[in-house]
Amino acid sequence: MSTVLETEEHQALRDAVAALGKRYGRDYMTSVIREGSHPRELWTDAAELGYLGVNLPEEYGGGGGGMAELSIVLEELGAAGSPLLMMVVSPAICGTVIARFGTEGQKRQWLPGLADGTTTMAFGITEPDAGSNSHRITTTARRDGGDWVLTGRKVFVSGVDIADATLVVGRTEDARTGSLKPCLFIVPRETPGFGRSQIDMELHAPEKQFELVLDDVRLPAEALVGDEDAGLLQLFAGLNPERIMTAAFGIGMGRYALGKAVEYARTRQVWKAPIGAHQAIAHPLATAHIDLELARLMMQKAARLYDDGDDTGAGEAANMAKYAAGEACVKAVDQAVHTLGGNGLTREYGLASLITAARVARIAPVSREMILNYVSHQSLGLPKSY
């Protein structure tokens, strides 16, 4: 894919991460999935090279970059067939929120480990009865002396089994209005009352999904991240990077699938010429390439706006980037499988498992319909439908 709009530093980063990804590749990731383990070797190598914490502040061991750099890392690993989903959660969401809003103590406790990969943090927001409506979150936090006590449930929380802590979105009562407001809490994995159970998924990925039960989880005052009265601002400071990184995840996956299809179409010969010479094969692949390129441009715009401190502009662009990448990814994977025909469904070519995985980019962390709601209301000024 063309990189002429990127700086020399970004192009160098892209090339270096691509080289790392190729050393592992899809075969490594499928073997990890088959064994039910985690991509620890790739995670460790990426961390040692400074890629996992490239967005975090230098004074806490990070690379001093931003979402522009972190999204390049995830996209290139995905394009090599070995994406690291926990990059979306640990350095992008949790690391960003703590770096921007955490106390000095929280930054020193958590950021160095998040930057060098020795610490991993999960993110819990979705609830069984809330879904896309974050206003229906029922996980509550109440004060008890100098402590906080959390009660509630979360679902579809990635990587809790390997995470040292989970950044949990709860709600506290506003003493002035009596209404509930969102707040973020760091919950260490072994905290009493913090239970987890794995969700049985058809999705084949090294990162497992969990349901969490918080049964009167007692936390010290310093578990609260940032200002209790700025919870919504802090929450969206994490959700915008999540959307940008999900776009990177989808673009990388789409590029990997497209690359396999193009390679096959160049060499597979049924009649006199390779099948890629036929427009019925070539044009859909060209369209998939265009869609992925356009999605990447919007992702780059979103990352630039976010890194420049324009949270409002980044919110619109991040949602658009996530939407575009999700659509482009699904179409690229589908066309890749179709190009290979029966071979597209074999384990040998490694594309069939991406059919389910590609759907994630359309569904999570926010559905395409909710993004269309956002754009129609926020961007176009149409009446709100919900």
Secondary structure, DSSP 8 states (H G I E B T S, - for coil): ---TTS-HHHHHHHHHHHHHHHHHHHHHHHHHHHHT---HHHHHHHHHTT-TTTTS-GGGTS-S--HHHHHHHHHHHHHTT---THHIIIIIIIIHHHHHH--HHHHHHHHHHHHHTS--EEEE---TTTTT-GGG---EEEEETTEEEEEEEEEEEETTTT-SEEEEEEEEE-TTT--EEEEEEEEETT-TTEEEEE---SS--SS-EEEEEEEEEEE-GGGB-S-GGGHHHHHHHHHHHHHHHHHHHHHHHHHHHHHHHHHHHHH-BSSSSBGGGSHHHHHHHHHHHHHHHHHHHHHHHHHHHHHTT-HHHHHHHHHHHHHHHHHHHHHHHHHHHHHHGGGGGSTTTT-HHHHHHHHHHHHSSS-HHHHHHHIIIIIT------
